[in-house]
Amino acid sequence: MKKNIYIVIIFFLSSIFSYGQELTSIGVAHLKSDFSLPKVIDTQVKGKIKRALSLNGLSDAKQPSLVLVPEIMIVSENMLYGVPAYFEVEYDIVFYLQSLYGNNSFDSYTYSVKGKGRNKNNAIAKSMKKVRLNTPKFSQFLQKAQKKAIAYYEKKLPYIIQKANTAINVKEYDKALFILSDVPESIPSYSSQVLPLIEKAYQMYAKNNADAILQKAKALWAANKSDINAYRVAELIATIPTGTQAYQEAKTLIEDLENHTTDKEKLNEKIRLQKINQGHKERMAYIAAAKEVGIAYGKNSSNTNKIILWK
């Protein structure tokens, strides 16, 4: 039965990512600069990028492998005195297509701007209206950068797979998921090579995590067998992934909770509601959950880019 469930999951996920090969998603990062910028300028740039991505048939990914990172660089700035005085600034906005955590930059596009205003930030904000990304040149940059990224990952895939397998072999499942989450879903070999390994690593991670939750639940219940504690233990048990051995073993603990609880209906309702939520996550966000584990690992690593994405 379990084998049949895994076959269904693999088929479902493969259908998702075969579609992903036709439509590449790109994340959008916050505007980088070496000086303080008001949020309105950052928001202006985000809007322009998202519109450009949409016009080029691309979506803004929430858990991306590839990210468009804008950076503003001042070329010259001058205060021109008069009545009234005004500020003149010349700057470049450079758009980099990068991997989120892999420290790789695949291509860049530079847009040069001149502006005037009451101060530097006002001059930038006013002149930002001139920036146009819905142009053939920007479209060519996106296409070229994507091709470079896909070619890079396809070439590096044997090495990436080897690194992920090494992490799995030493039970560093979160590290393996981090390594694999760096690979764009649009590369040709994603469904056949990357996706099955993500599934394998996540199943092992889930099993380890499930065992830890079960042990915690058992210890919590052994320490205090009151009604209130029973509800806490029930909520904890309900977070155990359903496809694991720990989930089967937890049924015995649930029976013990019921035997020591006066309000069995309330107890079962807590388990039911929590399990509905957990089941929804498992069905609808299997790979998303796997990527979250990898991303969490990446955020805590000192060897990764610290790119801040728009949420």
N, C-alpha and C positions, 0 to 999 in steps of 0.2 A: 504493500500500500504506500509506504514512505517513498519507495523508488518511483512509483507512478506520480506522486505529488511533485518530486524533484524534476521529472520529465516535463510536467505541465509548466512548472516555473521556468525551466530553461527555454521551452518553446515560446512562452509569453515574453520573456526578456529578449530573446533573439529577434522576435518580431518588432519589439520597440527599437532595438539598436540597428536593425537593418534599415528602418526608416530614418534613424539618426544619420546614417551615412549619406542620405540625400539632403539633409538640412542640418548644417553645422551650427551649434550654439556657441556664442562667445560671451564671456562675462564682461561687465563694465566696472572699471575701478574708479575710485575717487581721484580727482585732479591732484597731481603732485606738484609741489613748488618748494623752493628754499626760503620762502617768506610767507607770512600769514595772509591768507585770502579769505574774504567773506564767503559764506555758504552759497550766496546767490550766484557767484561765478562758477563754483563747482556744479551747482544745479543746472546752470546754462549749458555747460559742456556735456553733462550727462544727457540732457535732452537732445542735443545735437547728435551725439553718438548713437543713442537708441533709435532715432529717426533714420539715421544712415544705415544702421544694421537692418532695420525693417525694410527699407527700400531695396536692400541687397538680398532679401530673402533669408535673413539670419535672425535668430531669436536671442534674447538676453538670458543667458543661463544663470541659474541660482547656484549650481554646483559645477562650475566650469573647470575645464582643463586649460583652455586658452582664454586669455584675458586681454582686453584692449585697455592699455594704461596711458592716459593723457598726462603730459608734463608741460608746465609753462616755464619758459626760460627768457629772462629779460636780456634784450640786446643792448638797449640804451634807454636812459630816462633823464628828463630835464624838467626843472621848474622854470617856467617862462613868466617873468614878472611883468605886470601891467595892471590895467583896471578892467576887469578883475584879472588876478593872476591865474594861470592854469598850468596843468601838468601834462607833459607830452611823454609818451612811452612807446617803445618799439619792442615787440616780443615775438617769440616763436611758441606755437603749441605743437609739441611732438607727440604723435600717437604711436605707441609701441604695441605690437602683438607679441605677448609673452606667455610662457607657461606659468600657472599660478604658483607652483612651488618648486618647479624644476630648474629655476635660475637660467632659463633659456629665453632669448629674445630673437624673433624670427625675421622681423622687418619693421621699418618705421616710416612714418609719413609726417612731413613738416609743413605747417601752415603759418606763414608770417603775417603779422598784423601791426598796424600803427593806430594809436588812439590818443585822444585828448580828454581831460577831465579836471575836476577840482583837486584830485590827488591821484596817486598811482592806481589804487584799487578802483576808483571811479572811472578812470580812463580805460582800464582793462574791461570793466563791466560794460561800459558803453560801446567799446569797439568790438566786444565779443559778438555783437549782433551781425558783424560783417562776415563772421566765419561761416563758410558753406561747405558741408561735407557731402551733400547730395550731388556730387560731381563725378564724371567719368574717372578722373584721376584717383579719387578716394576709393571708388569701386575697384579699380585695377589694383590698388594697394592691398585691399582686403583679399581679393582673389589670389594675388601673388603670395601674400603672407601665409594664407591658409595652406596653399600648395606646399610651401616650404616646410610648414609645421608638420603636415601629414607625411611628407617624404622623410622628414627627420625621425619621426616616431616609428614609422614603418621600418626604417633602416636599423633603429636602435632597439626594436622590439625583442629580439632574442636576448639581448643583455638585460633588458627590463624584466622579462619573464624569469631569467636566471636569478636576478636579485630578489624578486618576489618569492620564488621557490625557496631560496636560501633562508629568507625571513620566516616562511611557513615552517620549514624544517626545524628551526630553533624556537618555534612556537611564538614568534613575534608577529602575530596575525594583524595587529593594528598597523605595524610598519609595512607589512605586505600590501595591505589595502591602501596605504598612503602612496606607495610606489606605483600601484596600478591605477590609482585615481588621477595620476598625472597624465595618463594616456588619453588623447581625445577619442570620443566615441565614433568619429567619422573616418578613422583609418580603416582600410579594407579588412585587416585581420582582427578587428575588435571582437566581433561576434564569435569567431572560431577559436581565438587564443586568449584574449584578455577576459572576456565575460565568464567563461568557465572557471578561470582561476580566481576571479573576484568571488564567485559563488562558493568555491572551495574554501577560500580564506575566511569568508564571512560565516560560513557554517561552523567552522572550527572556533572562530571568535565567539559566535553565539553560544556554542556548547560550553566553552570555558566560562563565559559570562553567566550562563544559566546555572551552572554548577555552583558558582560563587553566590548567586542570589538565593539558591535553595539552602545552602549552608547558613547564610545570614538569617533566612527565615526560620530555620530550625533552631538556631541559637536564640533568636528573639523570643520564640514561643516557649522554649525550655526555661527561659529566665522569668517569664510572667505569663500565666495562663488565664488572664482576665478577659472580659468581653472587649474592652477597648483595645487591648493588645492583639486580640484575635482579628479585629478589623484591620489593624496595621499590617499584620502578617499576611492577611488575605490580599491586601493591595500589593504587597511585595511579591507574593507568589504569582499574581496575575500578570506581572511583567516578564515572566519567564517565556521565551519563545516556544511556540507550540510543537515544533518539530524536533525537540530535544528530549533526551532520556530524562533529564532533570524534570521536565514537565510531567512525564509519566509518574515519576517518583513523588512529585508534589501532591498527587491525588491522595496518597495516604495521609499526608500532613493535613490536607483539607478535611478529611474525615475526622481527624483528631480535633480540629478546630470546631467542627460541628458538634462533636460530643461534649465539648466544654463550654459552648456558647448558648446563652438563653434565647437570644434573638437570631435564630437560624436564617430567617427570611432576610434580615438586614445584611447578614454576613454573605449570603449567596448573591444578593443584589450588588454588593460591592465587588465581588469577584466577577460577576457577569458584566457589569459596566466597564470595569478595567480591562477585561479580556476582549470585549468588543473593540475598544480603542486600540489595544495591542494587536489584535487580529487585523484591523484596518491598516495599521502601519506595516505589518508583515506582508500583506497582499499588495498594497499600493505603493510602497516605498522600499522595496527590498534592496535594490541597488542604491537608492538614495541613502538608506541607513548604512550600507557598507561604505559609501563614499564619506558619510559624516564621520565614521570611525577614522578613516584615513586622513581626512581634513583636520580632525581634532589632533591627531598625531603630528601632522605637519605644522600646526599652529604652535605646538610646544617644542618644535625642533629649532635649534639655533642655526641650522644650515639651509634655511629656506628664505625666499623672498617674503617680505612683510607687506604684501599688496592688500589694500583695504577695498573691498567690493561694496558696491551699492546693494542694499538689501531690498 
